[in-house]
């Protein structure tokens, strides 16, 4: 028997993505944001910190939009 599946219409597509290490956009954005936060803690250069904070703001906005998508 086949294993249970939440999304039978896209089961093959989802399996291919999973087998190739792909992750949902929300997960990828969350990971990138967490990495950037860690880097921000270790960065002393004000200019670089300012750029990182801007990038984090953009990532947070993208993450919020990705969460709202069905």
Backbone bond lengths (Angstrom), bond angles and torsions (degrees), N, CA, C in turn:
res aa  C-N    CA-C-N  psi(-1)  N-CA   C-N-CA  omega(-1)  CA-C   N-CA-C  phi
1 X - - - 1.465 - - 1.531 110.89 -
2 X 1.305 114.46 152.06 1.461 120.23 177.67 1.524 109.79 -77.59
3 X 1.330 116.62 149.04 1.467 118.49 177.45 1.525 109.93 -68.33
4 X 1.326 117.24 154.30 1.462 119.75 178.70 1.533 110.57 -60.14
5 X 1.318 115.41 148.13 1.462 120.29 -175.69 1.521 109.54 -139.20
6 X 1.341 116.32 132.56 1.463 121.13 179.05 1.520 112.18 -77.19
7 X 1.311 116.84 -27.19 1.463 121.80 -175.00 1.531 109.44 -133.13
8 X 1.335 117.87 76.63 1.467 119.99 -174.68 1.524 114.60 -60.76
9 X 1.340 118.24 -29.24 1.467 120.76 -179.50 1.522 112.10 -66.10
10 X 1.321 116.51 -30.72 1.461 120.90 -177.09 1.524 112.19 -114.60
11 X 1.313 118.75 19.81 1.461 122.26 -174.93 1.527 112.47 -58.69
12 X 1.316 117.24 -45.63 1.468 120.27 -178.60 1.525 110.41 -66.84
13 X 1.313 116.24 -45.22 1.467 121.37 178.61 1.531 110.40 -59.09
14 X 1.328 116.99 -47.00 1.463 120.96 -179.87 1.523 111.50 -63.57
15 X 1.316 116.93 -37.60 1.462 121.01 179.13 1.530 110.87 -65.81
16 X 1.318 117.05 -41.60 1.468 121.09 178.17 1.528 109.98 -62.63
17 X 1.316 116.64 -45.35 1.463 120.37 178.30 1.526 111.05 -59.79
18 X 1.323 115.94 -47.39 1.460 120.61 -178.67 1.521 111.26 -62.46
19 X 1.321 117.14 -44.17 1.462 121.41 -179.26 1.525 112.56 -64.24
20 X 1.330 116.95 -24.07 1.462 121.22 -178.97 1.523 113.16 -101.66
21 X 1.324 116.35 11.08 1.457 120.72 174.41 1.517 115.84 81.30
22 X 1.307 117.63 11.06 1.458 120.32 178.74 1.526 109.64 -73.75
23 X 1.313 115.65 146.76 1.462 120.98 177.77 1.519 109.20 -128.74
24 X 1.314 117.54 157.06 1.457 119.78 176.80 1.532 111.11 -60.28
25 X 1.305 116.01 153.52 1.464 121.44 -177.77 1.519 111.83 -56.07
26 X 1.325 117.21 -40.67 1.464 121.07 -179.44 1.528 110.35 -59.77
27 X 1.303 116.91 -42.93 1.468 121.08 -179.78 1.528 110.53 -66.35
28 X 1.313 116.87 -45.29 1.467 120.88 -179.75 1.529 111.25 -61.72
29 X 1.329 116.94 -44.49 1.463 120.61 179.34 1.528 111.24 -65.85
30 X 1.319 116.88 -40.02 1.466 120.51 178.73 1.519 111.11 -62.87
31 X 1.323 116.47 -42.39 1.467 120.30 178.40 1.522 111.37 -63.94
32 X 1.329 116.09 -44.53 1.465 120.15 -179.71 1.520 110.80 -62.72
33 X 1.323 116.76 -40.17 1.455 121.62 179.21 1.532 110.53 -65.65
34 X 1.310 117.63 -42.57 1.466 121.32 178.68 1.529 110.51 -63.05
35 X 1.329 117.05 -42.59 1.463 120.93 177.97 1.523 111.16 -62.08
36 X 1.308 115.72 -41.70 1.463 120.73 -179.79 1.525 111.20 -65.94
37 X 1.325 116.83 -38.27 1.473 120.20 176.84 1.519 111.22 -62.72
38 X 1.330 116.89 -41.89 1.466 121.18 177.17 1.528 110.75 -61.71
39 X 1.315 116.27 -43.79 1.462 121.37 179.94 1.525 110.72 -65.11
40 X 1.321 116.65 -37.34 1.467 121.56 -179.96 1.526 110.71 -62.12
41 X 1.321 116.69 -39.18 1.460 120.89 179.79 1.523 111.01 -60.88
42 X 1.318 116.16 -35.35 1.458 121.52 -175.31 1.533 113.78 -90.07
43 X 1.318 117.85 -5.47 1.466 121.45 -175.52 1.524 110.71 -96.35
44 X 1.326 115.75 129.20 1.458 121.07 -179.71 1.533 112.30 -101.87
45 X 1.322 117.98 -23.41 1.461 122.92 -177.66 1.529 110.02 -66.52
46 X 1.340 116.71 119.09 1.469 121.00 -176.82 1.521 113.34 -62.33
47 X 1.301 117.07 -39.58 1.464 120.90 -179.85 1.529 110.14 -64.37
48 X 1.309 115.47 -46.26 1.459 119.34 179.43 1.529 110.86 -65.14
49 X 1.338 117.35 -39.90 1.467 120.92 178.29 1.525 110.33 -61.76
50 X 1.335 116.67 -41.03 1.462 120.80 179.73 1.530 110.76 -62.40
51 X 1.314 116.16 -43.83 1.476 120.30 178.33 1.526 110.92 -64.90
52 X 1.316 116.42 -40.06 1.458 120.71 179.40 1.527 111.12 -64.17
53 X 1.311 116.69 -40.45 1.463 120.83 179.17 1.525 110.67 -64.75
54 X 1.328 117.05 -39.87 1.468 120.46 176.25 1.534 110.40 -61.81
55 X 1.330 115.35 -44.46 1.465 120.29 179.49 1.536 110.38 -63.26
56 X 1.326 116.50 -39.99 1.462 120.74 178.03 1.528 110.98 -62.44
57 X 1.320 116.83 -39.55 1.466 120.41 178.56 1.524 111.19 -62.23
58 X 1.328 115.71 -41.73 1.462 119.72 177.79 1.527 110.71 -64.82
59 X 1.321 116.80 -42.72 1.464 120.34 178.63 1.528 111.57 -62.79
60 X 1.332 116.19 -40.48 1.468 119.77 178.74 1.526 110.97 -63.28
61 X 1.335 116.74 -39.48 1.469 120.21 177.95 1.530 110.55 -65.84
62 X 1.337 117.17 -43.67 1.464 121.07 177.86 1.523 111.02 -62.90
63 X 1.315 116.08 -39.24 1.458 120.74 179.48 1.520 110.83 -65.09
64 X 1.302 116.69 -42.04 1.459 120.67 178.33 1.532 110.81 -62.76
65 X 1.311 116.61 -42.64 1.481 120.26 177.65 1.525 111.05 -65.12
66 X 1.323 116.96 -40.49 1.463 120.25 -179.88 1.524 111.20 -65.41
67 X 1.310 116.93 -35.24 1.478 120.50 178.37 1.515 112.33 -68.23
68 X 1.323 116.67 -29.84 1.468 120.50 -178.16 1.511 113.03 -80.68
69 X 1.340 117.10 -18.15 1.461 120.24 179.34 1.525 110.06 -70.56
70 X 1.332 116.00 144.62 1.468 118.05 179.63 1.508 113.23 -71.92
